[in-house]
Amino acid sequence: MPLLEQVLERNPTDVKLVFKNFPLSSHKFAQSAAQAALAAHAQNKFWPFHDKLFENYSALNDEKIEAIAKELSLDLERFKQDWRARSVNQAVLEDLREGVKWNVRGTPTIFVNGRLLQNRSPEGFQAVIDGEVAKAKAGGAAGQ
């Protein structure tokens, strides 16, 4: 996240961060955690919830997920209802299917305009972003 935040700060008008869920089958609570993050999103707390999940990834279980919701002062009844909602489960599964389609193998995986980012250094990010911005500007100029 610190690197992504740096990229966003450096490119406030050219970069938009889109988060997709890809719960790993090797992590017993990944699906539940992904659904919980979307339930937190319904109360405008996705990123704080996301960060707490990753801080506690090795200790995750349903009790810890609920404790995070309490810590972030979420409406617990609404959170619990959203957390287990079929629509939330379907949204996570759709993200997972999309990841499989794009050959995602693990997390985090980063794409820039559909291109898998190989060099995840600040310079690698910026080179790909600059290339995509230049292509977009050239395409826009060609259409004028």
ZANU-517965 format. One record per residue: z, y, x of N, C-alpha, C, CB in turn; residue in three letters. Coordinates in steps of 0.1 Angstrom, whole numbers, plus 2048, in hexadecimal, padded with zeros to 3 digits. Glycine has a CB too. Layout:
<nodes>
Z | Y | X | Z | Y | X | Z | Y | X | Z | Y | X | ALA
...
</nodes>
This chain:
<nodes>
800 | 7F4 | 808 | 800 | 800 | 800 | 800 | 80D | 808 | 80C | 800 | 7F7 | MET
807 | 80D | 814 | 807 | 81A | 81B | 7F9 | 81D | 820 | 810 | 819 | 827 | PRO
7F1 | 813 | 824 | 7E3 | 816 | 828 | 7DB | 81B | 81C | 7DD | 809 | 82E | LEU
7DC | 814 | 811 | 7D5 | 819 | 805 | 7D9 | 827 | 801 | 7D7 | 80F | 7F9 | LEU
7E5 | 82A | 802 | 7EA | 838 | 7FF | 7E3 | 842 | 808 | 7F9 | 839 | 7FF | GLU
7E3 | 83E | 815 | 7DC | 847 | 81F | 7CE | 849 | 81C | 7DE | 840 | 82D | GLN
7C7 | 83E | 818 | 7B9 | 83F | 814 | 7B7 | 848 | 808 | 7B3 | 831 | 812 | VAL
7BF | 847 | 7FE | 7BE | 84F | 7F2 | 7C1 | 85E | 7F5 | 7C8 | 84A | 7E8 | LEU
7CB | 860 | 7FE | 7CE | 86E | 802 | 7C2 | 875 | 809 | 7DA | 86F | 80B | GLU
7BC | 86D | 812 | 7B1 | 872 | 81A | 7A4 | 874 | 811 | 7AE | 869 | 825 | ARG
7A3 | 86D | 806 | 797 | 86D | 7FE | 79A | 86F | 7EF | 78F | 860 | 800 | ASN
7A1 | 87A | 7EC | 7A6 | 87C | 7DE | 79B | 87C | 7D4 | 7AE | 888 | 7DD | PRO
78F | 881 | 7D7 | 784 | 882 | 7CD | 77A | 877 | 7CE | 77D | 88F | 7CE | THR
77A | 86F | 7D8 | 770 | 865 | 7DA | 775 | 857 | 7D8 | 76A | 866 | 7E8 | ASP
782 | 854 | 7D8 | 787 | 847 | 7D7 | 790 | 846 | 7CB | 78F | 843 | 7E4 | VAL
78F | 83B | 7C4 | 797 | 837 | 7B9 | 79C | 829 | 7BB | 78F | 838 | 7AB | LYS
7A9 | 827 | 7BA | 7AF | 81A | 7BC | 7AF | 812 | 7AF | 7BD | 81B | 7C2 | LEU
7AA | 806 | 7AF | 7AA | 7FD | 7A3 | 7B1 | 7F1 | 7A8 | 79B | 7FA | 79E | VAL
7BC | 7EE | 7A0 | 7C4 | 7E2 | 7A4 | 7C0 | 7D7 | 79A | 7D3 | 7E5 | 7A3 | PHE
7BE | 7CB | 7A0 | 7BB | 7BF | 798 | 7C5 | 7B4 | 79C | 7AC | 7BA | 79A | LYS
7CA | 7AD | 792 | 7D3 | 7A2 | 794 | 7CC | 796 | 799 | 7DB | 79F | 787 | ASN
7D2 | 78F | 7A3 | 7CD | 782 | 7A8 | 7DA | 77A | 7AB | 7C4 | 784 | 7B4 | PHE
7E0 | 775 | 7A1 | 7ED | 76D | 7A3 | 7E9 | 760 | 7AA | 7F4 | 76A | 796 | PRO
7EF | 75E | 7B6 | 7ED | 752 | 7BE | 7F4 | 746 | 7B8 | 7F1 | 754 | 7CC | LEU
7ED | 73B | 7B7 | 7F3 | 72F | 7B1 | 7FE | 72A | 7BA | 7E8 | 724 | 7AF | SER
7FE | 72D | 7C6 | 809 | 729 | 7D0 | 816 | 730 | 7CD | 804 | 72B | 7DE | SER
816 | 73A | 7C5 | 822 | 742 | 7C3 | 826 | 73F | 7B4 | 821 | 751 | 7C5 | HIS
831 | 738 | 7B2 | 836 | 734 | 7A5 | 837 | 73F | 79B | 843 | 72D | 7A6 | LYS
83A | 74B | 79F | 83D | 756 | 795 | 832 | 761 | 796 | 84A | 75C | 798 | PHE
827 | 75E | 79D | 81C | 768 | 79E | 816 | 76C | 791 | 811 | 763 | 7A7 | ALA
813 | 763 | 788 | 80E | 766 | 77B | 818 | 76E | 773 | 80A | 759 | 773 | GLN
824 | 76A | 773 | 82E | 771 | 76B | 830 | 77F | 771 | 83C | 769 | 76C | SER
830 | 781 | 77E | 831 | 78E | 784 | 825 | 797 | 780 | 832 | 78C | 793 | ALA
819 | 791 | 781 | 80E | 799 | 77D | 80E | 79E | 76F | 801 | 791 | 77F | ALA
813 | 795 | 766 | 814 | 799 | 758 | 81F | 7A4 | 756 | 818 | 78D | 74F | GLN
82A | 7A2 | 75E | 835 | 7AC | 75D | 830 | 7BA | 762 | 841 | 7A7 | 766 | ALA
828 | 7BA | 76C | 823 | 7C7 | 771 | 81A | 7CE | 767 | 81A | 7C5 | 77E | ALA
812 | 7C6 | 75F | 80A | 7CC | 755 | 813 | 7D0 | 749 | 800 | 7C1 | 750 | LEU
81E | 7C9 | 747 | 827 | 7CE | 73D | 82E | 7DB | 741 | 832 | 7C3 | 73A | ALA
831 | 7DC | 74E | 837 | 7E9 | 753 | 82C | 7F4 | 752 | 83B | 7E7 | 762 | ALA
820 | 7F0 | 754 | 815 | 7FA | 753 | 815 | 800 | 745 | 807 | 7F4 | 756 | HIS
818 | 7F9 | 73B | 818 | 7FE | 72D | 822 | 809 | 72B | 81A | 7F2 | 723 | ALA
82C | 809 | 735 | 836 | 814 | 735 | 835 | 81D | 741 | 844 | 80D | 735 | GLN
829 | 81E | 746 | 825 | 827 | 751 | 82D | 824 | 75E | 827 | 835 | 74D | ASN
831 | 818 | 760 | 839 | 814 | 76C | 832 | 809 | 775 | 847 | 810 | 768 | LYS
825 | 808 | 774 | 81E | 7FE | 77B | 821 | 7FE | 78A | 80F | 7FE | 779 | PHE
81F | 80A | 791 | 820 | 80A | 79F | 82F | 808 | 7A4 | 81B | 817 | 7A5 | TRP
838 | 80F | 79D | 846 | 80C | 7A2 | 84A | 7FD | 7A0 | 850 | 814 | 79A | PRO
845 | 7F7 | 795 | 848 | 7E9 | 792 | 841 | 7E0 | 79C | 843 | 7E5 | 784 | PHE
834 | 7E3 | 79F | 82C | 7DC | 7A9 | 833 | 7DC | 7B7 | 81E | 7E3 | 7AA | HIS
838 | 7E8 | 7BB | 83F | 7E9 | 7C7 | 84B | 7E1 | 7C8 | 842 | 7F8 | 7CA | ASP
853 | 7E1 | 7BD | 85F | 7D9 | 7BD | 85C | 7CA | 7BD | 867 | 7DC | 7B0 | LYS
852 | 7C6 | 7B6 | 84E | 7B8 | 7B7 | 84B | 7B3 | 7C5 | 841 | 7B5 | 7AE | LEU
843 | 7BC | 7CC | 83F | 7B8 | 7DA | 84B | 7B9 | 7E3 | 834 | 7C1 | 7DF | PHE
855 | 7C2 | 7E1 | 861 | 7C3 | 7E9 | 869 | 7B6 | 7E7 | 869 | 7CF | 7E5 | GLU
868 | 7AF | 7DC | 870 | 7A4 | 7D8 | 868 | 797 | 7D7 | 878 | 7A7 | 7CB | ASN
85C | 797 | 7DC | 853 | 78B | 7DA | 859 | 77E | 7DD | 846 | 78D | 7E2 | TYR
862 | 77D | 7E7 | 867 | 770 | 7EA | 873 | 76C | 7E1 | 86C | 770 | 7F9 | SER
878 | 775 | 7D9 | 883 | 772 | 7D0 | 87F | 773 | 7C2 | 88F | 77B | 7D3 | ALA
872 | 773 | 7BF | 86E | 775 | 7B1 | 871 | 769 | 7A8 | 85F | 778 | 7B1 | LEU
876 | 76C | 79C | 877 | 763 | 791 | 878 | 76C | 785 | 884 | 759 | 793 | ASN
879 | 766 | 779 | 879 | 76E | 76D | 885 | 777 | 76C | 879 | 765 | 761 | ASP
890 | 772 | 772 | 89D | 77B | 772 | 89B | 787 | 77A | 8A9 | 772 | 776 | GLU
895 | 785 | 786 | 893 | 790 | 78F | 888 | 79A | 789 | 88D | 78B | 79D | LYS
87E | 795 | 783 | 874 | 79D | 77C | 87B | 7A6 | 772 | 869 | 795 | 776 | ILE
884 | 7A0 | 76A | 88B | 7A7 | 75F | 894 | 7B2 | 766 | 893 | 79E | 756 | GLU
89A | 7AE | 771 | 8A3 | 7B7 | 778 | 89C | 7C4 | 77D | 8AB | 7B0 | 783 | ALA
88F | 7C1 | 781 | 887 | 7CD | 786 | 884 | 7D6 | 77A | 87A | 7C8 | 78C | ILE
881 | 7D0 | 76E | 87E | 7D8 | 762 | 88A | 7E0 | 75F | 87A | 7CE | 757 | ALA
896 | 7DB | 760 | 8A2 | 7E2 | 75D | 8A4 | 7ED | 767 | 8AF | 7D9 | 75D | LYS
8A2 | 7EA | 774 | 8A4 | 7F4 | 77F | 89A | 800 | 77D | 8A1 | 7ED | 78C | GLU
88F | 7FD | 777 | 885 | 808 | 775 | 886 | 80F | 767 | 877 | 803 | 777 | LEU
891 | 80B | 760 | 894 | 811 | 753 | 889 | 80F | 749 | 897 | 820 | 755 | SER
883 | 804 | 749 | 879 | 801 | 73F | 880 | 7FD | 732 | 870 | 7F5 | 743 | LEU
879 | 7FF | 727 | 87D | 7FB | 71A | 87C | 7EC | 71A | 875 | 801 | 70E | ASP
888 | 7E5 | 71B | 888 | 7D7 | 71E | 882 | 7CE | 713 | 896 | 7D2 | 721 | LEU
885 | 7D2 | 707 | 87F | 7CA | 6FB | 870 | 7CB | 6FB | 885 | 7CF | 6EE | GLU
86B | 7D7 | 6FD | 85C | 7D9 | 6FE | 856 | 7D2 | 70A | 859 | 7E8 | 6FE | ARG
85D | 7D3 | 715 | 859 | 7CD | 722 | 858 | 7BE | 720 | 862 | 7D0 | 72D | PHE
862 | 7B8 | 71A | 862 | 7A9 | 718 | 857 | 7A5 | 70F | 870 | 7A4 | 712 | LYS
855 | 7AD | 704 | 84A | 7A9 | 6FB | 83C | 7AA | 702 | 84B | 7B3 | 6EF | GLN
83A | 7B5 | 709 | 82D | 7B7 | 710 | 82B | 7AD | 71B | 82C | 7C5 | 716 | ASP
836 | 7A9 | 722 | 836 | 7A0 | 72D | 830 | 792 | 729 | 844 | 79F | 733 | TRP
834 | 78E | 71D | 830 | 781 | 718 | 824 | 781 | 70E | 83C | 77A | 712 | ARG
81E | 78D | 70C | 814 | 78F | 703 | 807 | 787 | 707 | 810 | 79D | 700 | ALA
801 | 781 | 6FE | 7F4 | 77A | 700 | 7EA | 783 | 707 | 7EF | 773 | 6F4 | ARG
7E9 | 78F | 702 | 7DF | 799 | 707 | 7E1 | 79C | 716 | 7DF | 7A5 | 6FF | SER
7EE | 79C | 71A | 7F1 | 79F | 728 | 7EE | 793 | 730 | 800 | 7A3 | 729 | VAL
7F1 | 787 | 72B | 7ED | 77B | 732 | 7DE | 77A | 734 | 7F2 | 76E | 72B | ASN
7D7 | 77E | 72A | 7C8 | 77D | 72A | 7C3 | 787 | 734 | 7C2 | 780 | 71C | GLN
7C9 | 793 | 735 | 7C4 | 79D | 73F | 7C6 | 799 | 74D | 7CC | 7AA | 73C | ALA
7D1 | 792 | 750 | 7D4 | 78D | 75D | 7CA | 782 | 760 | 7E2 | 787 | 75F | VAL
7C7 | 779 | 757 | 7BE | 76E | 759 | 7AF | 773 | 75B | 7BE | 764 | 74D | LEU
7AC | 77E | 754 | 79F | 784 | 756 | 79D | 78A | 764 | 79C | 78F | 74B | GLU
7A8 | 790 | 769 | 7A8 | 795 | 777 | 7A6 | 78A | 780 | 7B5 | 79D | 77A | ASP
7AD | 77F | 77E | 7AC | 773 | 787 | 79E | 76D | 787 | 7B6 | 768 | 782 | LEU
798 | 76C | 77B | 78A | 767 | 77A | 781 | 770 | 782 | 786 | 766 | 76B | ARG
783 | 77D | 780 | 77A | 786 | 788 | 77C | 785 | 797 | 77D | 795 | 783 | GLU
788 | 783 | 79B | 78B | 780 | 7A9 | 784 | 774 | 7AE | 79A | 780 | 7AC | GLY
785 | 769 | 7A7 | 77E | 75D | 7AA | 76F | 75F | 7AB | 781 | 751 | 7A0 | VAL
76A | 766 | 7A2 | 75B | 769 | 7A2 | 757 | 771 | 7AF | 758 | 772 | 796 | LYS
760 | 779 | 7B4 | 75D | 781 | 7C0 | 762 | 77A | 7CC | 764 | 78F | 7BE | TRP
766 | 76D | 7CB | 76A | 765 | 7D7 | 777 | 76A | 7DD | 75F | 765 | 7E1 | ASN
780 | 770 | 7D5 | 78D | 774 | 7DB | 795 | 768 | 7DE | 795 | 77D | 7D1 | VAL
79B | 767 | 7EA | 7A2 | 75C | 7EE | 7B1 | 75E | 7EF | 79D | 757 | 7FB | ARG
7B5 | 76B | 7F0 | 7C3 | 76E | 7F1 | 7C5 | 77D | 7EE | 7C8 | 76B | 7FF | GLY
7D2 | 781 | 7F0 | 7D5 | 78F | 7EE | 7DC | 795 | 7FA | 7DE | 790 | 7E1 | THR
7DA | 7A1 | 7FC | 7D1 | 7AA | 7F5 | 7C2 | 7A8 | 7FA | 7D5 | 7B9 | 7F7 | PRO
7B9 | 7A9 | 7F2 | 7AB | 7AA | 7F5 | 7A6 | 7B7 | 7F0 | 7A3 | 79E | 7EE | THR
79E | 7BE | 7F9 | 79A | 7CB | 7F6 | 78B | 7CC | 7F6 | 7A0 | 7D5 | 800 | ILE
785 | 7D2 | 7EB | 777 | 7D5 | 7EA | 775 | 7E4 | 7E9 | 771 | 7CE | 7DD | PHE
76A | 7E9 | 7EF | 766 | 7F6 | 7ED | 758 | 7F6 | 7E7 | 766 | 7FE | 7FB | VAL
757 | 7FB | 7DA | 74A | 7FA | 7D3 | 744 | 7EC | 7D3 | 741 | 804 | 7D9 | ASN
74C | 7E2 | 7D1 | 748 | 7D4 | 7D1 | 745 | 7CE | 7DE | 73B | 7D4 | 7C9 | GLY
748 | 7D5 | 7E9 | 747 | 7CF | 7F6 | 754 | 7CB | 7FC | 740 | 7D9 | 800 | ARG
756 | 7BF | 800 | 762 | 7BA | 806 | 765 | 7C2 | 813 | 762 | 7AB | 809 | LEU
771 | 7C8 | 813 | 774 | 7CF | 81F | 779 | 7C6 | 82A | 77F | 7DA | 81C | LEU
772 | 7C5 | 835 | 776 | 7BC | 840 | 780 | 7C3 | 84A | 769 | 7B8 | 848 | GLN
77D | 7CF | 84D | 786 | 7D7 | 857 | 790 | 7DF | 84F | 77D | 7DF | 861 | ASN
79C | 7DB | 84E | 7A6 | 7E2 | 846 | 7AE | 7EC | 84E | 7AF | 7D8 | 840 | ARG
7A9 | 7F1 | 859 | 7AF | 7FC | 860 | 7AC | 809 | 859 | 7AB | 7FC | 86F | SER
7B3 | 814 | 85B | 7AF | 820 | 855 | 7A1 | 824 | 858 | 7B9 | 82B | 85A | PRO
79C | 821 | 865 | 78F | 825 | 869 | 785 | 81C | 861 | 78D | 823 | 878 | GLU
788 | 80F | 85F | 77F | 806 | 858 | 77D | 80A | 84A | 784 | 7F8 | 859 | GLY
788 | 80E | 843 | 788 | 813 | 836 | 77F | 81F | 835 | 796 | 816 | 831 | PHE
782 | 829 | 83E | 77A | 835 | 83D | 76C | 834 | 840 | 780 | 83F | 847 | GLN
768 | 82B | 849 | 75A | 828 | 84C | 753 | 823 | 83F | 758 | 81E | 857 | ALA
759 | 81A | 838 | 752 | 815 | 82C | 752 | 81F | 821 | 75A | 808 | 827 | VAL
75D | 827 | 820 | 75D | 831 | 816 | 752 | 83C | 819 | 76B | 838 | 815 | ILE
752 | 840 | 825 | 748 | 84A | 829 | 73A | 845 | 826 | 749 | 84E | 838 | ASP
737 | 839 | 829 | 72A | 833 | 827 | 727 | 833 | 818 | 729 | 825 | 82C | GLY
730 | 82F | 810 | 72E | 82F | 801 | 72C | 83D | 7FB | 73A | 828 | 7FA | GLU
734 | 846 | 800 | 732 | 854 | 7FC | 724 | 859 | 7FF | 73D | 85D | 801 | VAL
720 | 857 | 80C | 713 | 85B | 810 | 708 | 855 | 808 | 711 | 857 | 81F | ALA
709 | 848 | 805 | 6FF | 841 | 7FC | 6FF | 848 | 7EE | 702 | 832 | 7FB | LYS
70B | 84B | 7E9 | 70B | 851 | 7DB | 705 | 85E | 7DC | 71A | 852 | 7D7 | ALA
708 | 866 | 7E6 | 702 | 874 | 7E7 | 6F3 | 873 | 7E9 | 708 | 87B | 7F2 | LYS
6EE | 869 | 7F1 | 6E0 | 868 | 7F3 | 6D9 | 863 | 7E6 | 6DD | 85D | 7FE | ALA
6DF | 85A | 7DF | 6DA | 856 | 7D2 | 6D9 | 861 | 7C8 | 6E2 | 84A | 7CC | GLY
6E4 | 86A | 7C8 | 6E4 | 875 | 7BF | 6D9 | 87F | 7C2 | 6F2 | 87C | 7BF | GLY
6D7 | 881 | 7CF | 6CD | 88B | 7D4 | 6BF | 886 | 7D1 | 6CF | 88E | 7E3 | ALA
6BD | 879 | 7D1 | 6B0 | 873 | 7CF | 6AC | 875 | 7C0 | 6AF | 864 | 7D3 | ALA
6B7 | 875 | 7B7 | 6B4 | 876 | 7A9 | 6B3 | 884 | 7A4 | 6BF | 86F | 7A2 | GLY
6B4 | 88E | 7AD | 6B3 | 89C | 7A9 | 6A5 | 8A1 | 7A8 | 6BB | 8A5 | 7B1 | GLN
</nodes>
